[in-house]
Amino acid sequence: MEDLTREDWLKILTGANMRYKP
């Protein structure tokens, strides 16, 4: 598996926040 960079994590976290917003 490739190590995720900080930017990758930001994309994942922001994407999750957008997804779970009502």
N, CA, C, O and CB atoms as a CASP TS submission, in Angstrom:
PFRMAT TS
TARGET T0000
AUTHOR 0000-0000-0000
METHOD Language model
MODEL 1
PARENT N/A
ATOM      1  N   MET     1       0.846  -1.214   0.000  1.00  0.00           N
ATOM      2  CA  MET     1       0.000   0.000   0.000  1.00  0.00           C
ATOM      3  C   MET     1       0.871   1.250   0.000  1.00  0.00           C
ATOM      4  O   MET     1       1.943   1.276   0.605  1.00  0.00           O
ATOM      5  CB  MET     1      -0.952   0.013   1.233  1.00  0.00           C
ATOM      6  N   GLU     2       0.400   2.276  -0.681  1.00  0.00           N
ATOM      7  CA  GLU     2       1.172   3.519  -0.721  1.00  0.00           C
ATOM      8  C   GLU     2       0.881   4.364   0.507  1.00  0.00           C
ATOM      9  O   GLU     2      -0.243   4.404   1.007  1.00  0.00           O
ATOM     10  CB  GLU     2       0.858   4.313  -1.999  1.00  0.00           C
ATOM     11  N   ASP     3       1.917   5.036   0.977  1.00  0.00           N
ATOM     12  CA  ASP     3       1.712   5.905   2.147  1.00  0.00           C
ATOM     13  C   ASP     3       0.993   7.174   1.713  1.00  0.00           C
ATOM     14  O   ASP     3       1.392   7.831   0.752  1.00  0.00           O
ATOM     15  CB  ASP     3       3.069   6.254   2.833  1.00  0.00           C
ATOM     16  N   LEU     4      -0.066   7.506   2.429  1.00  0.00           N
ATOM     17  CA  LEU     4      -0.817   8.704   2.080  1.00  0.00           C
ATOM     18  C   LEU     4      -0.077   9.945   2.574  1.00  0.00           C
ATOM     19  O   LEU     4       0.446   9.973   3.688  1.00  0.00           O
ATOM     20  CB  LEU     4      -2.242   8.647   2.673  1.00  0.00           C
ATOM     21  N   THR     5      -0.046  10.957   1.733  1.00  0.00           N
ATOM     22  CA  THR     5       0.598  12.207   2.137  1.00  0.00           C
ATOM     23  C   THR     5      -0.408  13.044   2.916  1.00  0.00           C
ATOM     24  O   THR     5      -1.595  12.723   2.972  1.00  0.00           O
ATOM     25  CB  THR     5       1.138  12.993   0.900  1.00  0.00           C
ATOM     26  N   ARG     6       0.082  14.112   3.508  1.00  0.00           N
ATOM     27  CA  ARG     6      -0.814  14.975   4.280  1.00  0.00           C
ATOM     28  C   ARG     6      -1.914  15.524   3.378  1.00  0.00           C
ATOM     29  O   ARG     6      -3.065  15.644   3.800  1.00  0.00           O
ATOM     30  CB  ARG     6      -0.028  16.134   4.941  1.00  0.00           C
ATOM     31  N   GLU     7      -1.563  15.854   2.145  1.00  0.00           N
ATOM     32  CA  GLU     7      -2.566  16.393   1.220  1.00  0.00           C
ATOM     33  C   GLU     7      -3.617  15.343   0.903  1.00  0.00           C
ATOM     34  O   GLU     7      -4.804  15.647   0.787  1.00  0.00           O
ATOM     35  CB  GLU     7      -1.901  16.885  -0.079  1.00  0.00           C
ATOM     36  N   ASP     8      -3.160  14.091   0.765  1.00  0.00           N
ATOM     37  CA  ASP     8      -4.116  13.012   0.488  1.00  0.00           C
ATOM     38  C   ASP     8      -5.095  12.882   1.639  1.00  0.00           C
ATOM     39  O   ASP     8      -6.295  12.703   1.430  1.00  0.00           O
ATOM     40  CB  ASP     8      -3.385  11.670   0.252  1.00  0.00           C
ATOM     41  N   TRP     9      -4.576  12.975   2.858  1.00  0.00           N
ATOM     42  CA  TRP     9      -5.449  12.860   4.025  1.00  0.00           C
ATOM     43  C   TRP     9      -6.447  14.012   4.059  1.00  0.00           C
ATOM     44  O   TRP     9      -7.614  13.824   4.403  1.00  0.00           O
ATOM     45  CB  TRP     9      -4.620  12.833   5.322  1.00  0.00           C
ATOM     46  N   LEU    10      -5.977  15.210   3.699  1.00  0.00           N
ATOM     47  CA  LEU    10      -6.878  16.362   3.692  1.00  0.00           C
ATOM     48  C   LEU    10      -8.019  16.129   2.699  1.00  0.00           C
ATOM     49  O   LEU    10      -9.174  16.452   2.978  1.00  0.00           O
ATOM     50  CB  LEU    10      -6.106  17.658   3.336  1.00  0.00           C
ATOM     51  N   LYS    11      -7.676  15.563   1.535  1.00  0.00           N
ATOM     52  CA  LYS    11      -8.712  15.291   0.536  1.00  0.00           C
ATOM     53  C   LYS    11      -9.720  14.302   1.087  1.00  0.00           C
ATOM     54  O   LYS    11     -10.926  14.475   0.910  1.00  0.00           O
ATOM     55  CB  LYS    11      -8.092  14.751  -0.766  1.00  0.00           C
ATOM     56  N   ILE    12      -9.233  13.265   1.756  1.00  0.00           N
ATOM     57  CA  ILE    12     -10.126  12.240   2.311  1.00  0.00           C
ATOM     58  C   ILE    12     -11.000  12.826   3.411  1.00  0.00           C
ATOM     59  O   ILE    12     -12.210  12.600   3.446  1.00  0.00           O
ATOM     60  CB  ILE    12      -9.315  11.051   2.858  1.00  0.00           C
ATOM     61  N   LEU    13     -10.374  13.583   4.311  1.00  0.00           N
ATOM     62  CA  LEU    13     -11.132  14.137   5.432  1.00  0.00           C
ATOM     63  C   LEU    13     -12.166  15.144   4.947  1.00  0.00           C
ATOM     64  O   LEU    13     -13.307  15.125   5.407  1.00  0.00           O
ATOM     65  CB  LEU    13     -10.190  14.797   6.442  1.00  0.00           C
ATOM     66  N   THR    14     -11.785  16.013   4.033  1.00  0.00           N
ATOM     67  CA  THR    14     -12.736  17.014   3.539  1.00  0.00           C
ATOM     68  C   THR    14     -13.851  16.323   2.761  1.00  0.00           C
ATOM     69  O   THR    14     -15.009  16.732   2.841  1.00  0.00           O
ATOM     70  CB  THR    14     -12.020  18.066   2.646  1.00  0.00           C
ATOM     71  N   GLY    15     -13.512  15.287   2.015  1.00  0.00           N
ATOM     72  CA  GLY    15     -14.516  14.554   1.261  1.00  0.00           C
ATOM     73  C   GLY    15     -15.508  13.895   2.209  1.00  0.00           C
ATOM     74  O   GLY    15     -16.712  13.887   1.951  1.00  0.00           O
ATOM     75  N   ALA    16     -14.996  13.341   3.314  1.00  0.00           N
ATOM     76  CA  ALA    16     -15.863  12.680   4.291  1.00  0.00           C
ATOM     77  C   ALA    16     -16.769  13.720   4.942  1.00  0.00           C
ATOM     78  O   ALA    16     -17.954  13.468   5.156  1.00  0.00           O
ATOM     79  CB  ALA    16     -15.023  11.928   5.368  1.00  0.00           C
ATOM     80  N   ASN    17     -16.213  14.890   5.258  1.00  0.00           N
ATOM     81  CA  ASN    17     -17.022  15.930   5.891  1.00  0.00           C
ATOM     82  C   ASN    17     -18.149  16.362   4.962  1.00  0.00           C
ATOM     83  O   ASN    17     -19.285  16.535   5.403  1.00  0.00           O
ATOM     84  CB  ASN    17     -16.150  17.141   6.274  1.00  0.00           C
ATOM     85  N   MET    18     -17.848  16.535   3.701  1.00  0.00           N
ATOM     86  CA  MET    18     -18.874  16.937   2.735  1.00  0.00           C
ATOM     87  C   MET    18     -19.929  15.845   2.640  1.00  0.00           C
ATOM     88  O   MET    18     -21.123  16.131   2.555  1.00  0.00           O
ATOM     89  CB  MET    18     -18.249  17.220   1.338  1.00  0.00           C
ATOM     90  N   ARG    19     -19.487  14.605   2.654  1.00  0.00           N
ATOM     91  CA  ARG    19     -20.408  13.475   2.464  1.00  0.00           C
ATOM     92  C   ARG    19     -21.377  13.353   3.629  1.00  0.00           C
ATOM     93  O   ARG    19     -22.559  13.069   3.436  1.00  0.00           O
ATOM     94  CB  ARG    19     -19.628  12.167   2.297  1.00  0.00           C
ATOM     95  N   TYR    20     -20.871  13.568   4.844  1.00  0.00           N
ATOM     96  CA  TYR    20     -21.723  13.327   6.020  1.00  0.00           C
ATOM     97  C   TYR    20     -22.478  14.567   6.467  1.00  0.00           C
ATOM     98  O   TYR    20     -23.227  14.521   7.443  1.00  0.00           O
ATOM     99  CB  TYR    20     -20.885  12.816   7.168  1.00  0.00           C
ATOM    100  N   LYS    21     -22.287  15.681   5.756  1.00  0.00           N
ATOM    101  CA  LYS    21     -23.060  16.876   6.117  1.00  0.00           C
ATOM    102  C   LYS    21     -24.517  16.683   5.723  1.00  0.00           C
ATOM    103  O   LYS    21     -24.790  16.144   4.651  1.00  0.00           O
ATOM    104  CB  LYS    21     -22.478  18.142   5.434  1.00  0.00           C
ATOM    105  N   PRO    22     -25.446  17.102   6.549  1.00  0.00           N
ATOM    106  CA  PRO    22     -26.877  16.958   6.262  1.00  0.00           C
ATOM    107  C   PRO    22     -27.303  17.836   5.089  1.00  0.00           C
ATOM    108  O   PRO    22     -28.475  17.837   4.713  1.00  0.00           O
ATOM    109  CB  PRO    22     -27.705  17.308   7.501  1.00  0.00           C
TER
END
